[in-house]
């Protein structure tokens, strides 16, 4: 009986240690990374610069309060099979509405990277997804580079939380890792912040 109690205690500790809590305004996002993934602190400079270049070319204003909450990856040296969660000013959501902003991002994702490659199959879809009673728009993009015989997919989850644009970006080149990351995102929770 004593061994069973110790095992239950260890199981509870391991589950609570695997979950991380991140604060966005007055909301706590509870997230558990998938097994086999590591937390890393890469800010994905190239991806961020591409987004900043796009925003500067449009009428949208650039927010300067981006906060990276977490980034996970399959290995420390890879920019694929990864996810990044962050929040920033909701300027674009205020201007376009959440739905309008998601569809504008979807139109942008149809153009880039198609300009860089001659033979490319590209599909983009914007869908609604509820995660723990919060409505997200998900911009799903699948890219096949024909000459390289290489396929990858990305998903950009976006919602508004406490007057902030909260987003999770996932990029994968295999179905197994995509399912693991997607499951970890869909199983995440949102709780009201309660100071101690």
N, C-alpha and C positions, 0 to 999 in steps of 0.2 A: 504494500500500500504506500509506503514511504517513497519507493522508487517511482510510482505513478505520479505522485504529487510533485516530485522533483522534475519529472519529464514535462508535466503540464506547465510548471513554472518556467522552465527553460524555453518551452514553445512560445509562451506569452511574451517573454523577453525578446526572443528572436524576431517575432512578428512586429513588436513595437519598435525594435531597433531598425528594422528594414524600412519602416515608414518614416518619411521625412515630412516636416511641416514647414510651409512657406507662407509668409504673410503678404497679402495684397490688400492694402487699405485695412478695412475692418473684417476681412475674410481670411481664413486660413485654408490653404490648399494642402491636402494630405495626399502624398504621392509615394508609391513604392516602385522602385526601378525593377525591371525584370531580371531574373536570374541570368548570370553570365555577362552582365553589363557593368561597366565601371562608371563612376562619377568622375568627370573631368572639368577643368576650368578654362578650356579653350573658348574664346569668345567668337570664333568663326569670323575672323576679320574680313575675309573675302565676301562671305555672304552678307555681312552687315554693310560693307561698302557698296555692294550691288544694290541693296535696298535703299541706301542713302542716295545713291546716284539717281535711282528711279524717282524717288520723292522730289528731289531737286528739279527734275525735268518736268514734273507735273505741277498743277496748281496746289497740290497738297503741301502742308507745312511739315517740316521735320521736327520731331520731338527730340529734346535733348535730355530726357529723363529715363531712358531705357534702363531697366534693371533686369539682369540675367539671374533667374532664380536657381536653375540647375541645368546641367547638360550631362547627358549619358551617352556612352558609345560602347561598341563591342570591343574595341581595342583603343589604346591611348594614341595610336598613330593614324587613325582612320577618320575621314570626314564623311563616311557613309555608314549606314546602320547605326544611326544616332538620333537623338532627340534633344531639343533645347526648349526650355520654358522661360518666358520673360513677360514683363509688363511695361507699359509706357503710357504716355498721355493719350487720352481718347479723342484727340483733335479730329482725326479723320472719321471716327464713328459719329461724333457730333455733327460733322459737316454732311456726311453721306447716309447716315443710319447704319446700324450693324449689317443689315442685309445688303444695302447699297455698297458699303465698303467691301464686303466679301465678294460680291460680283465684280467690282472693279479690280480687286486682286486677281480674281479668276481670269479676267481679260488680260491682265499683265502677264500672268503665268503662261498664257497661250503664245505670247510673243517671245519670251525668253526661256530657253536657250535656242529657239528655232532659228534665230539669226546667225548663230555660230556654226551650224552644221548643214551640209548639203543634203544628206539623206537622214531624215528624222521622222519617226512616227510619234505623234504627241496627242494625248487626250487630256482634257481638263474638265472636271465636274465640280460643281458647288452643291453641297448637300447640307441639310440640317442634322444635327446630332445632339441629343440630350445626354449630359454627363452629370449625374447626381442632381437632377432637377434644374440644371443650368443649360440654356440653349446656346449651342455653339454653331457656327458655320464652319464647314470643313471644305477647304479647297484641295481636291485630290488631283494630282498630276502624275501621269505615267509617261515616261519617255523611253523610246527605243532608238539607240544609235545604230542604224542599219549597217554601216560600214565596219563598225567595231563589234557588231553582234552583242551589244550590251544594253541591258534594260535596268532602269531604276524607277522608283516611285517616291513621291513626296506627298505629305499631307500637312496643311497649315490649318490648325484649329484656332479659331478666334472668337472671343466673346467680350463682353464688357462687365467688369467687376469693380464696384465701388469707384465709378468714374475713371477707370483705367482700362486700356486695351490689354487684355490678357491673352497670350498666344502660346501655342505649343507647335513646334515644327518637328516633323519626323521625316527622315530620308533613309530609304532602304534599297538594297539591290537584290534582296532575296525574300521569299515569302515567309520563311520561318521567323526571321528577325522582325519583319513587318508585323506579323501576328502578335509576337511577344510585346513589342512596344505599344501597339494599338490597344492590347488588352490592359496594359499598365495605365494607359491614359484613360480608358473608359472606366476603369475601376477606381480612379481617384475620387476624392471627396472634397466637398467645400463646407467649411464650418464657420460660424460666426466667431470672431475673435473675442475672447473673454479674458481680460487682464486678471492677474492673480492678486 
